[in-house]
Amino acid sequence: MNIGIIVFPGSNCDRDVRWATEGCLGISTSFLWHETTDLSGYDAIVIPGGFSYGDYLRCGAIARFAPVLNSLISFVDKGGKVLGICNGFQILTELGLLQGALTRNKNLHFICDRAKLSIESTKSSWMKNYKKHDSISLPIAHGEGRYQCSPDILKKLQDDDSVALKYADNPNGSINDIAGITNKKGNVLGMMPHPERACDDALGNIDGKSILSTLLS
Amino acid sequence: MSLFKARVFVHLRPSVLDPAGEATRSATKRLGIDGVTQLRIGKSIELEIEAENRDDARSKIELMSDRLLANPVIEDWTLEFKDEQKALTS
């Protein structure tokens, strides 16, 4: 079983994710340069945080044209699991694999903090280690994490049980306190908080471990 | 082929809060100007494009604006042509 981490120019959480999946969870993990198109042999793909292509124009707007992301769309169609963290979440929305968009935090600050989150859906296997409304804490670090979508899309997300995570104390003005969503099928998860930064006992918080451990289930 | 100059103005949709615009609006008060009731920030993108004719240029820019320059989930855009440049020698 293998996990691939897509690396763009400007990604900066790629190594953190690898430390979490390989170092803490013991899952074989490799880096995939954004110009790769071959995703065969991978069971799950992670799009890590950072500032792909400098986040010029909008976060994720340029990254979504990377060759690897064409292959990612067929990977998702075939049921492959994809996790987008922070900038990875922004890229997945720009790509259209997830609904909505992420824009500037309401208070204009880059927020680097720990956020209390509530598990809102256990529909997909990502949250299978939790019960609905379980409370966890994960680090957040973003300037453009305010989740926005139209009322129609919001209703659809709720009807499909696709809202995966909510903030207990909304830090960025996201609509309905949304911190993470899945696609309808449930195999794609996008989230602003960083589970990979909460996997090592040395960091004092391992709440991210159970989310990352479901990459291969 | 002719060269066309155009400007695409990208702005947040009215329903989306613009905190940077709000912060700028509050700075107008500090500057001593009262009465600014609305201030929203957009991006102006100036471009030159080679195309068969204006309609051709328009359809290329429309595609570019929908797929790259703006994110229709949160942004709207408008297109404005500037003076047409003289035909390129082929």
Interface residues (C-beta under 8 A of the other chain):
Chain A: L57 R58 A61 F65 T93 E94 Q99 G100 A101 T103 R104 N105 K106 N107 L108 R146 Q148 C149 S150 I153 G173
Chain B: L12 S15 V16 L17 P19 A20 A23 L68 L69 N71 V73 I74
